[in-house]
Structure formats: structure tokens, C-alpha cells
């Protein structure tokens, strides 16, 4: 599934409005002057408003990307690149991650 490459400045959030950010970026490959992010990068969630136990199983703490939704043909340092069409879920809530803004110059597949 083609999509634009995700970079450090992309705006990604959990379903409850928390900011999702990569723990590590790939400094060797840049788009629009910012490093891209790859599949095994740990992503953290900050500011999730989902209630804590016992009311619910929140808040969102981390995001895990689904392997079949990453770039199949584009790699950086042997790792799959994340795309604007990539999908992830938050743990421990299991809710989806939303990619709201990313660069629109470089596409991958």
C-alpha cells in the first residue's frame, strides 16, 4: 500500500488525542530536512486522556506498528520504512493510531 514516508515531524496521535512520538529516528535518511522513522522504532504516547483502571484500561502508553502495513520496497539501514498508510495500535488500550500530518514529497511502497 503506497504512502508518504513518515518523518520525525509527522503529527501522529492516539484515538484519545495523545501525542505519539518515535523513540529513535534514522539520521542518515531525511525528507524535508527531517529524519525518517522505521518499523522497529519504539513509539511512546504522551497526554492520552483515556481513563485509568478500574474505569478503563488506559491511558495509551506505547504504539506498535503492523508489519504488513509498512513499506515493502523501501528500506533504510535494512529496516522497513513507515508510511502515511501504515497502521498501528496503542497498548494497553488496543485503539488505533492516527497519522494526521506528514510530508507530501516522498512516496514509498
QUIGI-V100798 format. One record per backbone hydrogen bond with DSSP energy under -0.5 kcal/mol. CO is the residue of the C=O (numbers start at 1). NH is the residue of the N-H. If there is no record, write none. Layout:
co=CO nh=NH
co=CO nh=NH
This chain:
co=3 nh=108
co=4 nh=84
co=6 nh=37
co=7 nh=10
co=10 nh=12
co=11 nh=100
co=11 nh=101
co=12 nh=20
co=13 nh=98
co=14 nh=17
co=16 nh=49
co=18 nh=14
co=19 nh=21
co=19 nh=46
co=21 nh=44
co=25 nh=27
co=26 nh=29
co=26 nh=36
co=29 nh=36
co=31 nh=34
co=34 nh=31
co=35 nh=8
co=36 nh=26
co=37 nh=82
co=38 nh=41
co=42 nh=23
co=43 nh=63
co=44 nh=21
co=46 nh=19
co=51 nh=58
co=52 nh=55
co=52 nh=56
co=58 nh=53
co=61 nh=45
co=62 nh=91
co=63 nh=43
co=64 nh=89
co=65 nh=67
co=66 nh=69
co=67 nh=70
co=73 nh=75
co=74 nh=81
co=76 nh=79
co=79 nh=76
co=80 nh=39
co=81 nh=71
co=82 nh=6
co=83 nh=86
co=87 nh=66
co=88 nh=97
co=89 nh=64
co=90 nh=94
co=91 nh=61
co=91 nh=62
co=95 nh=90
co=96 nh=15
co=98 nh=13
co=98 nh=100
co=101 nh=11
co=105 nh=107
co=106 nh=5
co=108 nh=3
co=109 nh=72
